[in-house]
């Protein structure tokens, strides 16, 4: 049986997959500019 993953675990697995293949992980940012 596959263990249940939280949203954060799925997100981190996705990011790790691409970082391992040479992509750069960037921090998330707001879509709405401040001010």
C-alpha positions as CSV (number, residue, x, y, z in Angstrom):
1,X,0.0,0.0,0.0
2,X,1.3,3.4,-0.9
3,X,1.7,5.9,2.0
4,X,-0.4,9.0,1.8
5,X,1.6,12.1,1.1
6,X,0.8,15.6,2.3
7,X,0.6,18.5,-0.1
8,X,4.0,19.8,1.1
9,X,5.6,16.3,0.5
10,X,4.2,16.1,-3.0
11,X,5.4,19.7,-3.8
12,X,8.9,18.9,-2.4
13,X,9.1,15.6,-4.4
14,X,8.2,17.6,-7.6
15,X,10.9,20.2,-6.9
16,X,13.5,17.6,-6.0
17,X,12.8,15.8,-9.3
18,X,13.6,18.8,-11.4
19,X,16.6,20.0,-9.3
20,X,18.2,16.6,-9.7
21,X,17.9,17.1,-13.5
22,X,19.7,20.5,-13.4
23,X,16.9,22.9,-12.9
24,X,17.1,25.7,-10.3
25,X,14.6,25.9,-7.5
26,X,13.5,29.4,-6.8
27,X,11.6,30.6,-3.8
28,X,7.9,31.3,-4.3
29,X,6.7,34.9,-4.6
30,X,3.5,36.8,-4.6
31,X,1.8,37.4,-7.9
32,X,0.6,40.7,-6.7
33,X,3.3,43.4,-6.4
34,X,3.6,45.1,-3.0
35,X,2.6,48.7,-2.6
